[in-house]
Amino acid sequence: MQETLKLKDDIEIAQITRADILLHTERFGDFQSRILACDDSYPNIREWFYKRVIPGVLSTQRAAFLGYRNGMPIATAIVKIEQRAKFCHLKIDEAYQYQHLGEIFFTLMAVEARRLAKEVHFSLPESLWENQRKFFNSFGFQDIVGSDFRYRPSERELYCSAAFDGVWDSIQEKLPKLVSVFSIDMPSLEKTLLLSIKPDFGRLFLEGKKNIDIRKRFNAKWIGYRAIFYETKPSQKLIGEAVIAGVHCGAPMSIWEEFKWQVGCSKEDYLEYVGSADPVYAIEMEDFTPYYVDVSIAYMNALAGTTLRPPQSYFEVNLQSKWLNPVSLLSLIQKPRPAEHAAPAECIGSSKE
């Protein structure tokens, strides 16, 4: 994730990347300093950081985040990505714990864990569970047991787990509220189109049997844009996204002869659609990414807090669009699936895992 999430009150959240570690960027230096500053409470945290966290981020088996306010680091989070995913660290400065940051970091960690996770677990000090029980319950974490480990010499550690599906359902319920907090600064949002597509053609894209979309009107200026696919009635849902790799303009029969094996329909259906249009456009799509879960227009309305008007054919999602905030959050929670490999002020579970 190259994005920086910009929140209210000049708070930003960035993901620590492989490049940050290899180049030892200032961002990584801030992240490292904050983690190692916990060594008074967690004596083994230095060894865990260098032997587990850094190799994990480099191999994509862990994801790490750093929060700033006005350029000053205020929060860190780390998640271990596997079937039994672990929220292994979350620390937010006390002055900022009541600004939805805990919810946002839990959401970010869950997004990263989603490609593999069947369960999420973490450990935390007993006092933190008592003080923040309502927060953890709101994400589906209900059961707590004593842990075999004692990361803090001075306090009993507890262990909490929940099925990932339940955690994700809780996050989905929270998103309409969080949309008022999020403002995502992503260059790709400046180059996003929302395209309507019939369900039959949407299915062909999902199945990898179609990579050309035919339109009567289009423009080569959209090359390089991200295209989000909105499936029309009766589905009325967002199903995935792709990159517009090329735009080919020509006479109907010329376009048909060049792309007939990639459009996903018969010649008769093609000619019926294009009618008297001349020229027509063949839009070449690449890197099509189905969404983890189809997103209904009703859910997008809830994220936007208003009734959204789907495109008749397509339109650009710009800074003035009512679609901007929900599409921003959609981009966050529907991140492309990578290739698979073999809140509170105090820390939750900076452990040996």
C-alpha positions as CSV (number, residue, x, y, z in Angstrom):
1,M,0.0,0.0,0.0
2,Q,1.7,3.2,-1.2
3,E,-1.2,5.4,-0.1
4,T,-1.1,7.8,2.8
5,L,-4.4,8.1,4.7
6,K,-5.2,11.7,5.6
7,L,-7.6,12.1,8.5
8,K,-9.0,15.1,10.3
9,D,-6.8,17.2,12.6
10,D,-3.8,16.8,10.3
11,I,-3.4,13.1,11.2
12,E,-1.8,10.8,8.5
13,I,-1.3,7.1,8.4
14,A,1.4,5.5,6.2
15,Q,2.3,1.9,5.6
16,I,5.9,0.8,6.3
17,T,7.1,-0.7,3.0
18,R,10.0,-3.0,2.0
19,A,11.6,0.1,0.4
20,D,11.4,2.0,3.7
21,I,13.3,-0.8,5.4
22,L,15.9,-1.3,2.7
23,L,16.6,2.4,2.3
24,H,16.2,3.1,6.0
25,T,14.0,6.0,5.3
26,E,13.1,8.7,7.9
27,R,9.7,7.0,8.1
28,F,11.3,3.7,9.0
29,G,13.5,5.4,11.6
30,D,10.5,7.0,13.3
31,F,8.7,3.6,13.3
32,Q,11.7,1.8,14.7
33,S,12.2,4.4,17.4
34,R,8.7,4.1,18.6
35,I,8.7,0.3,18.7
36,L,12.0,0.1,20.6
37,A,10.8,2.7,23.1
38,C,8.4,0.1,24.5
39,D,11.4,-2.0,25.8
40,D,10.8,-0.9,29.4
41,S,7.4,-2.6,29.4
42,Y,8.3,-5.4,27.0
43,P,11.9,-6.4,27.6
44,N,12.2,-8.7,24.6
45,I,10.8,-6.3,22.1
46,R,14.1,-5.4,20.5
47,E,14.9,-9.0,19.6
48,W,11.3,-9.5,18.4
49,F,11.5,-6.4,16.2
50,Y,14.8,-7.3,14.5
51,K,14.2,-11.1,14.2
52,R,10.5,-11.2,13.5
53,V,9.0,-7.8,12.4
54,I,11.6,-6.7,9.9
55,P,11.9,-10.0,8.1
56,G,8.1,-10.3,8.2
57,V,7.6,-7.0,6.5
58,L,10.3,-7.8,3.9
59,S,8.6,-11.1,3.1
60,T,5.0,-9.6,3.2
61,Q,4.2,-12.0,6.1
62,R,3.6,-8.9,8.3
63,A,2.3,-5.4,7.6
64,A,3.2,-2.3,9.6
65,F,1.8,1.2,9.9
66,L,2.9,4.5,11.3
67,G,0.6,7.4,12.3
68,Y,1.6,11.0,12.3
69,R,0.1,14.3,13.4
70,N,1.7,17.4,12.0
71,G,4.8,15.4,11.1
72,M,5.2,13.9,14.6
73,P,4.8,10.1,15.0
74,I,1.9,9.3,17.3
75,A,0.9,5.6,16.6
76,T,2.3,2.3,15.4
77,A,0.6,-1.0,14.4
78,I,1.8,-4.4,13.2
79,V,-0.2,-7.4,12.0
80,K,1.0,-10.9,11.3
81,I,-0.6,-12.3,8.2
82,E,-1.5,-16.0,8.2
83,Q,-4.6,-18.2,8.7
84,R,-4.4,-17.4,12.5
85,A,-3.6,-13.8,12.0
86,K,-2.3,-11.8,14.9
87,F,-2.7,-8.1,15.7
88,C,0.7,-8.2,17.3
89,H,1.2,-4.5,18.2
90,L,-0.9,-1.4,18.5
91,K,0.2,1.7,20.3
92,I,-1.5,5.1,20.1
93,D,-0.4,8.1,22.1
94,E,-2.9,8.8,24.9
95,A,-3.8,12.2,23.6
96,Y,-5.2,10.7,20.3
97,Q,-7.0,7.6,21.4
98,Y,-10.4,9.1,21.2
99,Q,-10.3,10.1,17.5
100,H,-11.3,6.8,16.0
101,L,-7.7,5.9,15.4
102,G,-8.1,2.5,17.1
103,E,-10.9,1.6,14.8
104,I,-8.9,2.8,11.8
105,F,-5.8,0.8,12.7
106,F,-7.9,-2.3,13.4
107,T,-9.5,-1.8,9.9
108,L,-6.1,-1.5,8.2
109,M,-4.7,-4.5,9.9
110,A,-7.8,-6.6,9.0
111,V,-7.5,-5.5,5.4
112,E,-3.9,-6.8,5.3
113,A,-4.8,-10.0,7.1
114,R,-7.8,-10.7,4.9
115,R,-6.0,-12.6,2.1
116,L,-5.3,-15.5,4.5
117,A,-7.0,-15.1,7.8
118,K,-9.6,-17.5,9.2
119,E,-9.1,-16.2,12.7
120,V,-7.7,-13.1,14.4
121,H,-6.1,-13.1,17.8
122,F,-4.0,-10.9,20.1
123,S,-2.8,-10.6,23.6
124,L,-3.1,-7.6,25.9
125,P,-2.6,-6.5,29.5
126,E,-5.5,-7.4,31.8
127,S,-6.0,-3.7,32.7
128,L,-6.3,-2.7,29.1
129,W,-9.1,-5.3,28.5
130,E,-11.0,-4.0,31.5
131,N,-10.7,-0.4,30.3
132,Q,-11.4,-0.9,26.6
133,R,-13.7,-4.0,26.7
134,K,-16.4,-2.1,24.8
135,F,-13.9,-1.2,22.0
136,F,-12.8,-4.8,21.5
137,N,-16.3,-6.2,21.8
138,S,-17.4,-3.9,19.0
139,F,-15.0,-5.8,16.6
140,G,-16.4,-9.1,17.6
141,F,-13.9,-10.0,20.3
142,Q,-15.9,-11.4,23.1
143,D,-13.9,-14.2,24.7
144,I,-10.8,-13.7,26.8
145,V,-8.6,-16.2,28.6
146,G,-5.4,-16.1,30.5
147,S,-2.2,-16.3,28.4
148,D,0.7,-18.6,29.0
149,F,3.1,-15.7,28.2
150,R,3.8,-12.7,30.4
151,Y,5.3,-10.0,28.1
152,R,5.0,-7.4,30.9
153,P,6.8,-8.5,34.1
154,S,4.4,-6.4,36.2
155,E,1.0,-7.5,34.7
156,R,-1.0,-10.5,33.8
157,E,-1.4,-11.0,30.0
158,L,-4.8,-12.1,28.5
159,Y,-5.5,-13.8,25.1
160,C,-8.4,-12.9,22.9
161,S,-9.5,-14.4,19.5
162,A,-12.4,-14.3,17.1
163,A,-13.4,-15.7,13.7
164,F,-12.2,-13.4,11.0
165,D,-15.6,-13.3,9.3
166,G,-17.1,-11.9,12.5
167,V,-14.4,-9.3,12.7
168,W,-14.9,-8.3,9.1
169,D,-18.6,-8.0,9.5
170,S,-18.0,-5.6,12.4
171,I,-15.7,-3.5,10.3
172,Q,-18.3,-3.4,7.5
173,E,-20.8,-2.0,10.0
174,K,-18.4,0.6,11.2
175,L,-17.4,2.0,7.7
176,P,-20.4,4.4,7.3
177,K,-19.3,6.1,10.5
178,L,-15.6,6.0,9.6
179,V,-16.2,7.6,6.2
180,S,-16.7,10.9,8.0
181,V,-13.2,10.5,9.5
182,F,-11.3,9.3,6.4
183,S,-10.0,11.5,3.7
184,I,-7.7,9.4,1.6
185,D,-4.9,11.0,-0.4
186,M,-4.3,8.6,-3.3
187,P,-3.1,9.7,-6.7
188,S,-5.1,6.9,-8.3
189,L,-8.3,8.6,-7.2
190,E,-7.6,11.4,-9.5
191,K,-7.6,8.9,-12.4
192,T,-10.7,6.8,-11.7
193,L,-13.7,6.0,-13.9
194,L,-16.9,4.3,-12.9
195,L,-18.2,2.2,-15.7
196,S,-21.6,0.5,-16.0
197,I,-21.6,-3.0,-17.4
198,K,-24.3,-5.6,-18.0
199,P,-24.2,-8.6,-15.6
200,D,-23.5,-11.1,-18.4
201,F,-20.4,-9.1,-19.4
202,G,-19.4,-8.5,-15.8
203,R,-19.3,-12.3,-15.3
204,L,-17.1,-12.7,-18.4
205,F,-14.6,-10.2,-17.0
206,L,-14.6,-12.0,-13.6
207,E,-14.0,-15.3,-15.4
208,G,-11.1,-13.9,-17.4
209,K,-13.0,-14.6,-20.7
210,K,-13.2,-11.0,-21.8
211,N,-10.7,-8.1,-21.8
212,I,-12.3,-5.7,-24.3
213,D,-15.2,-3.4,-23.6
214,I,-17.1,-1.9,-26.5
215,R,-18.4,1.7,-26.2
216,K,-20.1,4.0,-28.6
217,R,-18.4,7.0,-27.0
218,F,-15.1,7.2,-25.2
219,N,-11.7,9.0,-25.2
220,A,-8.1,8.0,-25.4
221,K,-7.4,10.4,-22.5
222,W,-8.7,7.7,-20.1
223,I,-5.7,5.4,-20.9
224,G,-3.9,4.6,-17.6
225,Y,-7.0,5.3,-15.5
226,R,-8.5,2.8,-13.1
227,A,-11.9,1.5,-14.2
228,I,-14.3,0.4,-11.5
229,F,-17.1,-1.9,-12.8
230,Y,-20.7,-1.2,-11.8
231,E,-23.0,-4.1,-12.7
232,T,-26.4,-2.8,-13.8
233,K,-29.8,-4.2,-12.9
234,P,-30.8,-6.5,-11.5
235,S,-27.4,-6.9,-9.8
236,Q,-26.6,-3.2,-9.0
237,K,-23.3,-3.8,-7.4
238,L,-19.6,-3.1,-7.8
239,I,-17.7,-6.2,-8.8
240,G,-14.1,-5.3,-9.5
241,E,-11.6,-3.0,-11.2
242,A,-9.1,-2.9,-14.0
243,V,-6.6,-0.6,-15.7
244,I,-7.4,0.9,-19.0
245,A,-4.5,-0.2,-21.1
246,G,-5.6,1.0,-24.5
247,V,-8.4,2.7,-26.4
248,H,-8.9,1.7,-30.1
249,C,-11.2,3.8,-32.3
250,G,-12.5,2.7,-35.7
251,A,-15.3,1.7,-37.9
252,P,-17.6,-0.9,-36.4
253,M,-16.6,-3.8,-38.7
254,S,-12.9,-2.9,-38.4
255,I,-13.2,-3.0,-34.6
256,W,-15.1,-6.3,-34.8
257,E,-12.5,-8.0,-37.0
258,E,-9.6,-7.0,-34.7
259,F,-11.2,-7.8,-31.4
260,K,-14.1,-10.3,-32.0
261,W,-12.4,-13.0,-29.9
262,Q,-12.1,-10.7,-26.9
263,V,-15.5,-8.9,-26.7
264,G,-17.5,-11.8,-25.3
265,C,-20.5,-11.7,-27.6
266,S,-21.7,-12.8,-31.0
267,K,-21.4,-10.6,-34.1
268,E,-25.2,-10.2,-34.2
269,D,-25.2,-8.9,-30.6
270,Y,-22.3,-6.6,-31.3
271,L,-24.0,-5.1,-34.4
272,E,-27.2,-4.7,-32.5
273,Y,-25.4,-2.7,-29.8
274,V,-23.3,-0.4,-32.0
275,G,-26.3,0.3,-34.3
276,S,-25.5,3.3,-36.4
277,A,-22.6,4.5,-34.3
278,D,-19.4,5.2,-36.3
279,P,-16.7,5.2,-35.0
280,V,-16.9,2.9,-32.0
281,Y,-14.3,2.3,-29.3
282,A,-12.7,-0.9,-28.1
283,I,-11.4,-0.4,-24.5
284,E,-8.5,-2.7,-23.6
285,M,-8.5,-3.7,-19.9
286,E,-5.7,-5.3,-18.0
287,D,-5.0,-6.4,-14.4
288,F,-8.7,-7.0,-13.8
289,T,-9.1,-7.6,-10.0
290,P,-12.4,-9.0,-8.7
291,Y,-13.5,-7.5,-5.4
292,Y,-13.4,-9.8,-2.4
293,V,-17.0,-9.2,-1.8
294,D,-19.4,-7.5,-4.3
295,V,-20.6,-4.1,-3.0
296,S,-24.2,-3.2,-3.5
297,I,-25.3,0.3,-4.4
298,A,-27.3,0.3,-1.2
299,Y,-24.1,-0.1,0.8
300,M,-22.3,2.6,-1.2
301,N,-25.3,4.9,-0.4
302,A,-24.7,4.2,3.2
303,L,-21.0,5.0,2.9
304,A,-21.8,8.2,1.1
305,G,-24.6,9.2,3.4
306,T,-26.7,10.1,0.3
307,T,-28.3,8.5,-2.7
308,L,-25.7,8.0,-5.4
309,R,-26.5,8.1,-9.1
310,P,-24.8,5.2,-11.0
311,P,-23.4,6.0,-14.4
312,Q,-25.5,5.6,-17.5
313,S,-22.3,4.6,-19.3
314,Y,-19.3,6.0,-17.4
315,F,-18.1,9.0,-15.5
316,E,-14.9,10.2,-13.8
317,V,-14.8,10.1,-10.0
318,N,-13.3,13.5,-9.3
319,L,-12.9,15.6,-6.1
320,Q,-16.4,17.0,-6.6
321,S,-18.1,13.7,-7.0
322,K,-20.4,12.3,-4.3
323,W,-18.7,8.9,-5.1
324,L,-15.3,10.1,-3.9
325,N,-15.5,9.1,-0.2
326,P,-17.2,5.7,-0.7
327,V,-14.8,4.9,-3.6
328,S,-11.9,5.9,-1.3
329,L,-13.0,3.5,1.4
330,L,-13.8,0.8,-1.2
331,S,-10.2,1.1,-2.4
332,L,-9.0,0.6,1.1
333,I,-11.1,-2.5,2.0
334,Q,-11.0,-4.1,-1.5
335,K,-7.3,-4.1,-2.0
336,P,-6.0,-6.4,-4.7
337,R,-5.2,-9.9,-3.4
338,P,-1.4,-10.4,-3.4
339,A,0.2,-13.7,-4.4
340,E,0.0,-16.0,-1.4
341,H,3.2,-17.0,0.5
342,A,4.0,-20.8,1.6
343,A,-7.6,2.3,20.0
344,P,-6.1,2.0,23.2
345,A,-3.0,4.0,24.4
346,E,-1.0,1.0,25.5
347,C,0.4,-1.8,23.4
348,I,-1.5,-4.9,22.6
349,G,0.7,-8.0,22.5
350,S,4.1,-7.0,21.3
351,S,5.0,-10.7,21.4
352,K,7.6,-13.3,20.2
353,E,5.3,-14.3,17.4
